[in-house]
Amino acid sequence: MESLYKSIGKGDESGICLMDRIEEGTDREEALLNRMVLKELISSLGEKEREIIVRRYFYNQTQSTIAADLNISQVQVSRLEKKILKQMREKL
């Protein structure tokens, strides 16, 4: 384990430390890539599956609310949600 402020290179004259070598912007690039993958995964779902995932994770609706709107039980929504998420993970 090293300190991020440890000088690197030949001698300490350079003034460059490990922290200076960490790439910036990777978080934004990774977030963009994640959004692109997520968009593709969601678009591959059926209409009902997409509605459940979007309402649960983008609109923060409860399983009970979704179940009432879709005329199914909360347990069915829970099972469908688990099944859909598993399918999405397998496609990665």
Secondary structure, DSSP 8 states (H G I E B T S, - for coil): ---TT-B-SSSSTT--BHHHHS-SSHHHHHHHHHHHHHHHHHHTS-HHHHHHHHHHHTS---HHHHHHHHTS-HHHHHHHHHHHHHHHHHH-
